[in-house]
Amino acid sequence: MDNFHAFADDDDDVGKLMGATNPRDTTIQILISLALGIGAFLTFCVLRPRWMGLYAARKKTKNEATALPDLPNTFFGWIVPLWRITDQQVLASAGLDAYVFLAFFKMAVKFLFVTLFFSLIVIKPVHDAYPENEDLLPGNKTHHNHTKEGHADMRRSIDLLQLHGTSNSSVPFLPTNLETDYLWMYVVFAYLFSGIAMYLIISETRRIIEVRQEYLGSQTTVTDRTIRLSGIPPDLQDEEKIKEFIESLDIGQVESVTLCRKWKELDQAMTERMDTLRRLEEAYTIHLGYRAVERNLETLPVAQPPPPDPPAALIPEDEQDENAGLTGANGQAHVAPYERVRPKVTLRFGWMKVHSKQVDAIDYYVERLRQGDERVKQLRQQKFAPTPLAFVTMDSVAACQMAIQAVLDPSPLQLIANQSPAPSDVLWQNTYLSRRSRMIRSWSITALIVLLTIFWSVIFVPIAGLLNVDTIGRVLPQVGEFLEDHENIRSLVNTQLPTLIASLLTVLVPYLYYYMSWYQGNISQGEIELSAVSKNFFFTFFNFFVIFTVLGTASKFYQFFERFGDALQDFRKVAYTLALSLQRLLPFYVNFIILQGIGLFPFRLLEVGSMSLYPIYLMGAKTPRDYAELVQPPVFSYAFYLPTALLIFIICMVYSVIRASWSVLLAGLAYFLLGHFVYKYQLLYAMDHQQHSTGRAWGMICDRIFVGMIFFQLTTAGQLILKQAVTRSVLMIPLIITTVWVSMLYGRTYKPLMRFIALRSVKRGERYTDDASPEPVSRVSSNEIAPERNVWADTNGPQLRYHRETRTMRGQAVDECPETGLRYINPSLVAPLRGCWIADKHVTNGGAGEPPVGEDSV
């Protein structure tokens, strides 16, 4: 025990963390977040009806969003209609992934509402009745007022805790000291909150499974009937042989087989052709010199409309549809204001490319495009070597599911059937990668993540120390003296710098991990999305939460490692340091959640990233193709938003029992309420995302919640060990074992239904489709949702409401690829070799009247 006193006395800064702030810091954080959030929200309300091309991009461009109600253009009138949009409408318009994502936020709101209720009614009054020593409480002492009197209080607290531990050990289940009776509250609420979390997970999973089985069981699209068959042996690498093999299993008839081949040379040729085409379009645009004279009022103020096409009478009928999306908003015909010099391009040749000459850019790229077309046509006639991967389309969904859920071959890693992604979701450049190449890429990325984990661990420790005012004073004495004399500025440093750096890391680092996921060789974009979710959660939870809590405990981080070795000799020192760290980091996490929710969510609604990058992209946009790509809606990536939400949910769970837990739970409740509202708007109206989705992210969400639940139980046991309540901490062991057992049972029982479609669901869907009325569904107004789109709201009648007709908007199914239709085929094999998109092919300005370029030149 003397060593423990020495450990507390020698280090005057033990437990003084960057989050150890006074109430002034949290007040400043709330005021700043409110100022940022309200300002951004009011700005969005002003700009939303003006910039519909940005804030209603999905509603204006995506067929799946046409059935959603039109939101009023009034200042606040859009809020209530958006809030009233039901889960059925979300499912019908945005798909299963969006439905599952929003379901997690709703589940988090339910859990935090219940835990906040108990925290305010029971936990907070009990903690107020049994206050701990002041220097163990966050915010009760400032950084510069650490006196000897405080050391005496700490020593008396330690002696009292040791005395309590002695008395508790003599009568384990009947503590004699009444001051430790309230510690039973930790055990009771740990069991209660864990039980509530398990109940919500299982009940929500059962509901999602019901919706998913009904949603996917009634589908008959090509995607739902296609198998991704991998590990094909060399003797079966032929379309006819694969068809005969599958049909010989007596599971159904095969409609088509697409055997992937080594199309690398063809894909490279198409990429080079597209690069040449873009350069030719730029040369034509520069030469013709079109400039817009009006601004489209629905775009950003700095945006100009793309150069318009000529009148429809001058364009062949088969090319009018192609150019419809690239014409200007005003449809005016322009001519070049004055004659322009034809652009030049510099060619380098000879030894070491030391010689150069300039040639006409248009003539040069026209010839390169012609050569590229010839090369692509030749490669399309070539027979490429097969790969051990194929897409097999069955005649029914039931046959597809039987193949997926069965073992087709007794040899390991051979003839493995999985559900196929949508044709437009396939990354064809990865289909001809060998298994060895994929394994090398996967292990290389894993090794790189391990190195990055070490790197982030090294980075977080000095950040945790340097952001402490006392440590800043030791490194920069003048700055430390200035902060000591200015309390408000010191509060800003304690409050804003840690939360700002943490927020920047949680925003920027996921881009790195998402970029790395693209090089793992995944077959589809959906697999990349799930892989990025896993990587980003590992970063946010392990590096940001675990490492930050463990290694960021001491303000003198350069001395922490020296003393940590001595502390390992006495486990009580470690428990004291980590438990004190968790308690002292509470204000930091409160400030972080407040900034993320109240301060930054309105900026996500405002789409500041798209607004800030738009002028940069606009400056580089020259051709009609550039302008067409510029006005596309931004893509919503779950990998950037889901890991942070999971982290905040786990933080709220970990802090749900300890002292001052109500502040974390209240901030978390506000975060998930605002998050559900913001993401609902973006998924339905503003941002594009996957349409043929299967909701596979729900299994990952629940797995990580179970991990957070175990971490919550361990930290609660650690708090009891800190308070010398060993008997109570031992009672946490059955809860931890139960949680592990439930998670394993959950994986065996529920997760298969999140991967496969039950044959019974498929048969119900087929019966409903057969019994459905052949009459077409009558059109409804834009403010209503047709009853057929309501998936499972009609509890009295048949609940299979989402058949193929509801998945088809304007004659095009959601998994249809514009180039290949409903076929699994590499677009490089069938994509038309279109010519350049320019404003007027009939203008001959300075010799620009060349013959048409390519097959469909404009």
N, C-alpha and C positions, 0 to 999 in steps of 0.2 A: 504493500500500500504506500510505502514511502516513495517508491519509484514512481507511483502514479502521481503523488503530490509533486514530485520533482518535475515530472513531465508537464503538469499544469502550470507550475511556477516558472520553469526555465523559459518556456516559450510564451512570451507576453502576447503573441499574436495567434495562438492556437485557436482555430475556429473562426478567426476574423476573415470572412470571405467577402467576395465582391457583392454578394447578395445580402450581407449583414447591414441593412440600412434601417433608418428610423422611419416612422410613419410619413414624414415629409416626403421621402423618396417615392413611396407608392402614390401619394397624392399628386406629386408632380407628374408621375407616369400616367395617371388617369387623365389629368388635365391636358397633357400633350397629346395623348391618344385620342381624346375626345375632339380636340381641335383639328387634328389631322383627319380623323374619320368623318366628322360632320362636314368639314370643308370638302372632302372628296365626294361624299354622298350628295351634297347639294350641287356640286359641279356636275355629277352624273345626271341628276334630275334635270338640270338645265340642258345638257348636251344630248341626252337620250333621244328626244324627238327630233333634234336637228341632224344628228349623225346616225340615221337609221342604217346606213351602209356599214357602220362599225358595230353599233350596239344591238342591232337586230339582224346581223348578217346571216345567221342560220335560218331565221324565219323567212328571209327574203330569197335565199338561194337553195335551201334544202327541201326536197319534196316531203320528207318525213315530218317537217315542222309546220306544214300548211294547215293541218287540222287543229293546231293550238289556237286558243283565243287571241285576238288582236288586243294588245295592251293599250289602254288609253294614252294619249299624248299629253295629258295634264301633268302637273308638277309631281304630285303624290298619288294620282289616281291609279297608277299602274301597280301599286304595292298590294292592294287587297286582291285584285284578280290573279296576280301571280301566286299569292299565298293560297288561294282557293283551288289552284290546279291540283287535281287528285293524283294519287299514285298510279291509277289506271292510265291517266293521260300521260304521265311521265313514262310509263312502260311502253305505251303505244307509240310515243313520239321519239323517245331517246334511247330505248332499248334496255336490256337487262343490266349492263354495266353501270349505267347512270342510275337505274333504280336501286341497285345494290349499294352504290356509293352514297346516295342520299339516305338509304335505310340505315347505314352505319351512323350517320349524324343523328337520325331520329332515335336510335337505340342509345347513343351517348347522352342525348338530352334526357331520356327517361332515367338512366342510371344516375346521372348527376343531380337530377331533381330530387330523387329519393335520398341519395347520400347527403345532399345539402340540407334537406329537411331534418334528418337525424343529427347532422352536425350542428345545426342551429338550436335544436330542441334539447339534445342530450349532451353531445360531445363538448360543445363550447361552454355550457354552464358547469359541467363537471371540471373542466380544466380551469375555469375561473375560480371555482371553489378550492382547487388545490394548485395554486400557482407554483411554478418552479423558481429556482434561483434566477435573478435578473440577468446575469451574464450568460445564461443558457437560452434566453428568449431573444428572438430576432427583433431588433428595433428598439430595445429598451435602453441601450447604451450606445453612445456615439463612439467613433473610432479613436478619438483622442482622449477619452475619459476612462481609461483602464487603470484603476487605482489599486493600491494594496488592499483597500477595503474589499474590493471585488474579489481579490485572491483569497482573502479570508472566508468570504461567503462561499466561494467555490470549494474550498477545502472542507468547510462544514457540511456542504451538500454531499461531497464525496464520502465523508465519514458517516453521514446519515444513511446514504445509500448502502454502504457496506453493512451497517447495523441492520438495515431492513433485510438485506440478503441473509444475514445470519439468523434472524428470527424466522424468516420464511423457510429456511432450510430445516428448522427443527419441526415445524408443523406445516407440511407442504401445502395442504389444501385449506387450511384455516389460518390466515395471516393474523398475527396478534396486533400489528400496528395498523390502526385505522387509516393512516395517511396513505397506505399502499392499496387500500381496497379499490380505489378508482382504476387501478391498473387492470382489473378484470374487464373493464370497458374495452380495452384494446383487443382482447381475445374475442369478446362477444361480437363486436362490430367487424372484426376481421372475418369471422365466420358469416355474419349476416351479409356484409357487402360482397363477399365472394359468392355466397349463394344467390344473391340478386343478380350478379354478373353472369353466373352460369345459367340461371333461369332465362335471362334476356337473350343470351347467346343461343340457347337451344330453341326457345320459342320463336325467335326471329329466323333462325335457320330453317325450322319446319315451315314457316310461312313462305320464305324465299324458295325453298324446295318445291312447295306446292305451286307457286307461281311459275317457277322455272320449268317444271315438268309440263304444266299446262301450256306454257308459252312456246316451248320448243317441241313438245309432243304433237302439236297441231300443225307444224311446218312441213312443207313438202318441197322446199327449194333445193337447188342442186347442192348447195353447201351442206344441208342437213342429210343428204343422201350420199355424201362422198367420204371415202376412207382415204386417209394418208397412210399408205403402205410402205414401210421402210425395211431395210435389211433384206432386200430381194437378192437371192443367190444368182450367180451368173447364168445358170441354165434356165432361169425364168425371166430374164431381162428382155422380154418381148411382150408387146401389147396382147397379142392373141394368146400366148401362153399364160399370162397373168389372168386373163378373162376365163380361160378354161380351168385354171386352178381354183379361182374363187367360186365359180359355178359348180365345181365338183364337190364343194363342201356342203351343198344343198341348203344354203342359207338365203338364196335369192338369185335373181338374174342381174347381170352386169349390163348397164347401158353404155358406158364408155370407159376407156382406160387411157390415161395420159402418163406415159413413162417419161420421167425427167431425163434429159440428156445434157451433155457437156456443151452448153450454149455460150460459153464464155466469149469465144471469138465473135459470135453474132451480137451478143450484148455490147461488147466493146465497139463494134462497128456502128451500132445504133446510137451509142453515146457520142461517138465522134461525129456522126451525121447531125445529131441535134446541136452539138456545139457549133458546127459549121453553119447550120441553119440560123442559129441565133446571131452569129456574126454577120451573115448576109442580111438579115432583117435590120440589124443596127446600121449597116452600111446604106441600105435603101432609105431608112428613116432619116439619116443624116443628110443624104443627098436630096431627098424630096423636101426636107425642111418644114414639115408640118408643125404648126404650133396651135394649140387650142386657144379659143378666144373667150370661152365662158367657163365658169366653174360649176361643177355639180354641187348643189347645195346640200346634198345628203352625205358628202364626203368631208374629210377634214378640211379646215380652211386653207391649208397649203396644197391640197390635192387638186390636180387638174385632170380633166377627163381624157381618156385615151384618144389618139387620132382616129377620126371616124372613117368608116368604109365608104365606098362610092354608093350611089343609089342602087336599089335592088335590081333595077332594070339592066344595069351593066354587069351584074354578077350572075354566073350560071346558077340554075336552081339547086344543083347538088352541092354548091358551095355556100349558099346563103345561110344555112344552119350552122355551118362551121364558123362563120364570121359574126354570127348574131351576138355572141358574148363579148366581142372585141370592138364593137363599134362605139362611137362616142355617145354620150347621154343626150346630146342635142341633135344628133343625126345630120349635122350640116356637112355640106361638101366643101372641102378646102382645096386650094391650089397653092403651090409654092409661091411665096411672096416675091421672090426674085431668083434668078438663075444662080445655082450653086455649083461649085467645083466638085467633081466626083471625088469621093474619098480615096485615099491611098493606103496601102498596107506594105510594110517593110518585110522583105524576105531575106534571110541570111543563108549563105551557102559557102561551100569551099571548106578548106581545112580549118578546123576549130571554129567554123562559122564566122570567120573574120571578114568575109565579103558580104555585102548587102546591096539590095536594090529595091526601089519602090515600084509597085505595079498597081493597076486599077483594082480597088478592093472588091467592087461588085463583080467584075469579070473573074477575078481570082476565086471568090467564094462560090460563084455560080458553077465554075468548073469543078471545084472540090465537092460541091453538093452532088453534081452529076456523077462523079466518080464514086462518091459514097453510096448513092442509090444503086449503082451497078454492083458494087461490092455486096451490099445487103441482099440484093436479089440473087446473086450467086450463092451466098451463104445459106439462104433459105432453101435452096435446092439441094444443099449438101446433107449427107447422112451423118449425124453426130453420134458419138459413142454413148451408150446408155449408162445410167447411174442406178444404184440400188434403191431408188425412190420413185413412187408412182402415186397418182391420184385416181382412185377407182370409184366411179359413180354407180350406185346400185339403183334398182328400180323402185325401192321403197325405203323409208326411214327405218322401219323395223329390221330389214336385212342389214342395213348399215350398222345399227346398234348391236345386232347379234355378232357381227364381225368384230366390232370394236371391243366388246366385252368378253370375247373368247380368245383362247390361245390357239393360234392358227398352225403353229409348227412346233415340233418337239425340240428343235435346236435352239439354243440361247441366242438372243440378239438377231433373230432371223424371222422375217415375215411378221413384223410387229404392226398391228393396225391401231391407228389413233384417229380421233375426229379431225377432219380437215378444216383448215381456216377457209374463209371466203376467197373466191378467186382474186378479188381486188386486194386482199390482205396478204397474199403470198409474196415473199421476197424471192423472186426467181433466180437472182444472182447467188443465193445461198443453197439452192436446190441441188446444184452439182458439186457442192463441197463434199469431200470424202469424210467418212466417220473419223478417221485419224486427224484430219484438219480441224474438225469441230472439237474433238477432244483437246487438241493442242491449244486452240483458241480459248476454250473454256478454262482449262487449267492455268493458262497464262493470265487471263483476266482475274481468276481467283488469287493467284500469287500477287498480282498488282494491287488487288484490294487489301491483301494482308499488309503489303508495304505501305499503302496509304493509311491503313489503320494505325500503324506505328507512327507515321508522319503526323496524323491528326492528334495522336496522343501527346507527341512532343510539342505540338503547337499549342494545345489547349492549356498546358500547365503554365507556361510563361504568361499567356493571356490572362489566366485566372489570377496570377500574381500581380501583373503590371496594372490591371484594372482596379486594384485595391489602392486606396488613397495613401495608406501607410507605406506600402511598397513604392509607390510613385515618389513619395517624399524621400525614401532612401536612395532611389536611383537619380531623381531630379530634385534636389533639396529646395530650390527656389520655387518650383512648381508646387511642391508639397506645402511649403509655407503659404503660398497664395491660396491653395485650397483650404488650408486650416483657417484662414482669415475670412473666407467667403463661404458661408454655409450653404447658400442656395446653389452656387456653382459646384460645390462638393456633392450636393445631392444630385445635380444633373450628371456629374461624372459617374457616380455610383449607380444611377438609374439607367441613363441612356446608353452609355458606352457598352456595358455588357449586353444589354438586350439588343442593341443595334448590331453589334458584331455577331451575336448568336443568330439574329434574324437573317443577316447577310449570308452567313455560312449555310443556313438551312435553305436558302433560296439558290445560291450559286453552285454549291457542291453537287446537288442532284443533277445539274446539267452535265457535269463531268461523268457521273455514273451512268446517266442515260446514254451519253455518247459512247461509253465503254460497252454498254449492252448491245449496241449495233454491231460490234465486232466479234460477238460470240458465235455467230453462224446460225442463229435461230431462223426457222423457216418462215415465220409470219411476224407481222408487226404486233399482234396481240401477245405473242410470247416475249417479244422485246419489252413490251409494256409491263408485263408481270415480273420479268427479270429485273427491270429498273426499279419497280416497287420494292422488291426484296432488298436490293442493294442500298437504296436510299433509306429504307427503314433501319437497316443495319447501321448506317452512318448516324442517323439521328438518334437512335436509341443507345447504341453502344458508345460511340465516340462522344456524342453530345451529352447524354444523360449519365451513363455509368462512369466513363472516364472523367467527365467533368466533375462528378460528385466525389469520386474517390481521390483523384490526383489534384483536384482543385480545392483541397481542404485548407491548406495553410497559405497565408499571405506571403510568407517568406519561402517561396517554392524552392529556392536554391538550397535551403537548409532542411526542407521537408524530407528529402530522400535520406539524408544522414540520420535523422532521428527516427525515420520510419523503420530502419533496420533494428534500432534498439526497441522500438515499440512492438515489433513482432515477438519479442521475448515475453511480453505480457499482453495477452489477448484483450485484457480490459482497456489497454491504451488504444488498440485498434478500434474496438467497439465504441469507445468514447469519442475518438476522432471522427469516425464515419457517421455515427449517430448525430453528433454535433454538427457535422457538415450538412447532413440532410436537413436538420432543423434550421441552420443558418442560411441555407440556399432557398428556403421557402419564399422570402420576398423577391428574390431574383426570378424564380419561376412564375410568381404572380405577375410581376412586371412583364415578363416575356409573353405570357398568355394574353395579358391586357393589350400589349402592343400588337400581337398577331391578330387578335380578334377585333377590338374596337378601332385600332389605328390603321391596320393594313388591309382588312377585308374590303372596306369601301374603295381602296385603291385597286384591288383586284376587280371589283365591279366596274371601275373606271377604265380598266385595261391600260394602265399607264405604260406597260411594256410595248404594246402595239402602237400607242400614240407616240411614244418617244422614238421608236424605230421607223415609223412610217415616213417621216421626212428624209431619213437616210436612204431608205429603199426608193423613195420617190426621186431623189436626186440621181440615182442610178438607172431609173426606168426611162427607156427611150422608145422601145417598140410597143406595138399593141399587145404582144404577148406579155411583155413586162407589166403593162398596166392591168391586164387581165389577172395575172398572178397577184398583183398588189392588192386587189379588192377582195380576195378570197378570205373567208372568215378564219380567224386563228384557230389552231387545233388545241383542244383540251386534252392534256396528258395527265392521267391519274397518278403517274409516277412522281409528279411534282407536288401534288397536294395531299395525297393519301398518307404518306409516311409522317408528315408533320402533324396531321390530325391524330394519327395513332399515338404518336409521342405525347401529345397533350392529354389524350385520354388516359394513358398510362401514368403520367405525372399526377393527374387528378386522383387516380386510384391509389397511388402510392401515398399521397398526402391526405387521404380521406379520413384517417383516424387520429393522426398526431395533432399536437397543439396548433391552433390557428388554421385548421384545415378548411374552415368555412370560406376563407378568402380565396384559396386555390379553387375550391369547388364552384364558387360564385363566378370567378373569372372564366373557368372552363365552361360553365353553363352558358354564359354570354357568348363565348367563342363558338360553340356548336350551334346555338340558335342563329347567330349571324351567318355562320358558314353554310348552314342548310339553305338559308334564303339566297345568299350570293351564288352558290354553286347551282342552285335550282334555276336561277335566271340564266346563268352562263350555259348550262347544259341544254336548256330548252330553246333559248333565243339567240345567244350571242356567238357561241363557239362550236366548231365542228368536232366530231368524235366518231369512234367506231359505231357502225350500225348493227352489223351481224355479230352481236356479242352474246356471251354465254354466262356472264356473271361469275366467272371463276375466281374473281378477286375476293369473294366473300370467305372462301376457305382460308385464304392468306390472312384476311383481317382477323378471323376468329383465332387462328393459331397464334398470332402476335398478341392478341388480348390475353390468351392463356399464359403466354410468357410474362406479360406485364402483371398478371394476377399472382404468379409465383414470386415475382420480384417484390410485389406489394406485401405478400405474406412474410418473405424473408426480412424485409426492412422493418415490418412490425415486430417480428421476433427480435431483431436487433435493438429496437427501442426498448423492449422489455428487458433485454440483457443489460443495456445501459443503466436501467433503473434497478438492476440487481433482482429483478423478478424472474428468476431462472425457471421456476415451476411453471409460470404462465407462458414463458417462451417455449418450453417443451410441449405445451398443449397446442402449439402451432404446427407441430410435425404432422399430426393426423390430417390437418387441413391441407398442408402442402402435398402429402401423399394422395389425398382425395382429388386435388386439382390435377395432378399429373395423371391419375387414373381416368378422370373424366375427359381430359384432353385426348388421351389415347382412345377411349371409347368413342369420343366424338369423331376422331379420324376414321375409325373402322365403320361407324354406323352412318354418319351423315355425309362425309366427304365424297364417297362414291356417287351419291345422288346429285352432288354438285358437279360431277364430271360426266356422267352418263345420263341418258334418257331411258326411263323404265319402259319396257315393251307395253305394259298396260296403258301408260300415258299415250304411247304412239297409237295403239288400237282405238282408244277413246277419241283421239284426234281424227283418225280416219273415219270413224263412224259419224262424227259430227260433220266432217266435210262432205260425206256422202249424203247426209240428211239435210244439208244446208239448202236453202232455196236457191234455185238457179237465177232468180231475178237479180239484176244488178242493184247494188246498194244505192239508195237515193242520196243525192248530194245534200249536204247540210251547210248551214251558214258557217262563216269563219269563227263565230263565237260559240259554237257548239261542237261537241264530240259525238260522233255517231254511236249508237248503242253497240254496234258490232265491234267497236274498238275497245269497249270496256271488258277487260280480260276476265276478272273474277269478282266483279261487284254484284252481279246478279246471283244472289244466293238461292233464289227460288227455282230458277230454270237451269238449263244446261250452262255450265261454266266455261265451256270451250268457246271462246269468243274471238280468238285471235287466229283465224285461218289465213290461208294464203292471200285472199283478196285484201285483207287489211294490211298486209305487208307490201302491197303493190300500189304505188302512187303514180298516177299518170302513165301507167303501162310499164313501169320499170321497177323491178324488184330491188331491194336494198343491197343485195349481195351481187348485183350485176356490175360487171366491169365495162366501162364505156368502149373499150377496144375489143374485148374478147367475148362480150355477152355473158351468158351463163355457162361458159366453158372454162375448164382448167387448161389453159394453154399460155405459153410464154408470149406476152404481147410483142416481143421482137419478131415473132414468126408471122404475125398477122396484122400488125399495126399498119395502117395506110401511110405511105411515104408522102406526106403532105408537103406542099411548098411553103414559101415564106408568107407571113401575114403582114401586108402593108396596106396603106390607106387607099391607093388608087393605082391599079396596074396599068391603066390606060394613059396615065400621064407620061409624056416623053419629054423629059427636061434634061437637056444636055446629053442626049444619047442614052437616056434611060429606058428606051423602048425595046428592051431585050425580049426574046421569046419567053414564054412561061417557063418557070423553073420547077422541076420535079413533076409529080403527077397531078397535083391539085393546086397549082400556084394561083395566087390571087392577083 
